[in-house]
Amino acid sequence: MRLTQKGWMVSGILDWEFAYSGSTLADIGHILRHPLGAKSRFEQNLIDSFVKNGGFLPTKWKVMSKLLYLLGLNFSIEQL
């Protein structure tokens, strides 16, 4: 929560289902999977907001985030 001129506003949401201590790039890869990643402007808005609020993205962030997401997915499947 964050206090603004209009009152209290939600400033973030935490989803414990996939919570872990790891790379931000893996989180970005997870968020940008289908269907959200396929929505018009969703990716650009997410990345713009991330960088605007202090996040750092390396040059090949998109490839790295997809690979980290796939590695996590593979690990989840192996746990079945």
Helices and strands as residue ranges (DSSP letters): E 2-4, E 7-9, G 16-18, H 24-31, G 36-38, H 42-52, H 61-78
